[in-house]
């Protein structure tokens, strides 16, 4: 299971007092309103940060961290990920799961034969679509509907599917 979840990427600085514009990568942008602690992934290390303030501007979130008070100190982190630990992530309702926890899952058919690996999840308006790389290296899109996805075993990272007529054509 993933230990950290990416909630945003630092897009740019904002002003001279160490604020940053963050492009949100989370489903719920309002989650930033309650964000008190986060982690900066510098590519070399993780830095724990305390959120001092949160503002919203257009499609961006403007964050101010207690640890940084100058544009020169934070500027070098453009393009770096903002993470939260699993215990600081948005709480799940019953039956919900984090997409990160099923990526890389083995996809099997109802008869138990291996079909491929879950590589990505596309979120559409109607339902999610699982992007599966098959054993013969083809990409197949499977809708996350009851007729197609029969069982989701998060613990063991196994997705059992039924290939509906026309999906492989």
N, C-alpha and C positions, 0 to 999 in steps of 0.2 A: 504494500500500500504506500502511496505517495506520502511523504512527510511534510512537504511544502506545496502550496498552490500559488501559481502566478496570478496576481490580481491586476497588474498593470505594468507598463513600461515607461520609463522616464523619457519623454519626448524632447523636452527642452527646459531651460531655466525660465523663471518668471520673476522679473524684478532683480534687485541686487541684494536682497536679504536672505537668500538661500532657499527660496521657494522653487518648486519644480512643477512643470506641467506633466501630468501622467496620462497616458492613453490607457483607459481601462480595458482589461481583458477578462473581466468577470461578467457573469450574466446580470448581476444586480449592482448597478452603479451606486445605489444608495447604501451599499455595504460600507462605503468609505466614511459615511457619517458616524459610524460607531467604531471605526478603526482607531485603536490606541497604539498598537505596536505592529511593526512590520519588519521585514528583513530585506536588505538590499543585496542582491546577488551581483557582485562586481566582476564575476567571471573567475576570480581567483580566491575569493573568500565571501562569507556571509557576514554582513554587518547588521546588528540589531539596532533598530531605530524606534524612537518614540514620536508619535504624530502629535504636533502642537496645534495645527489647524488644518481644516479642510474647506475648500471652496469649489464651486462648480462653475465652469466657463465653457459654453458651447458643448462640444463632445468630450471635453477634457476635465480632469480633476486637478486642482492645484493643491499640492501638499506642502506643508512646512514642517520640517523635522526639528526637534529640540537640539539635536546634535550639530546642525549646520545653520550658520547665521550670515554666510557670505556667499555670493554667487561663485567666487573663485574656488571655494571648497567643494561645491556640489556639481559644478559644470562638467567635470571629468566623468560623471556617471550617466551622461546622455546615452540612451539606448539600452540601459541596464534594467533588469527585471526587479519589480517590487513583489515580494512573496509574503505569504502569511503561513504560519504553522497550522497544522491540521486542527489544533484546539482553538485557533483564532478564526477558523473558516466559518462560513455561514452554516448554521445548524440545519441539518436535513430533517425533512418530514419522513414519516414511515413510508417505505417503498421507494424513497429517493436514494440516489447515489452520486458520487462525484465521477465525472467523466474520466478524470485522470486514473481512477481506480480500475477501469475496465480496458483502458488502452493496452494493447499487447496481449489481450486475452485470446485463448485458443477458441476458435469457432468450430463447433462440431455439428454434424447433421443429427437428426432424430435417431438414426440407426446406430449412432456412436462413432461413425467414421469421421476422420478429421477433414475439415473443409478449408481452413486457413487461419489467419490471424487478424484480429480487429486492429486496424491501423489508425482510424480517426472516427470522429462522430461529427456529422454535419447537423447543425440545428436549423430546421426549417420552421415555418409557421405552424404547419399541421402536426408533424411528428419528427423525431430525430431520424437520421439515416446513418446506418453503420457502414463504414468503408472497410471492406474486407479484402485483404490480399490473399488470394487462393494459393493452394499448394503449387499450381502451375504458373504462379507469378502474374495472374490477372487480377484486375481490380473489379470488385463486385459491390454494388450498392444495395443494401438491404434495409427496407423501412422498419423502424422500431414499432411494429404493430403486433398484436397478439397472434395473428395468423402466421407471422413470419418468425418472430423471436419468441421461442417457446419457453426458454428458461435462461435466467441470468444468475450465475453463481459468482458473486463478487469475491468471496473468500478465496476460491480456487482459480479465479480468472478463467472461467469457461462459459461460453455463450452457446446455447443449443438453439439451432435454427431449423426451420422448414423452408425449403426453397420452393416458393410459389411458382406456378406456371407462368412463363414469360420473363422471369427475372434474369435468366442467364442468356436470353436471346440477343 
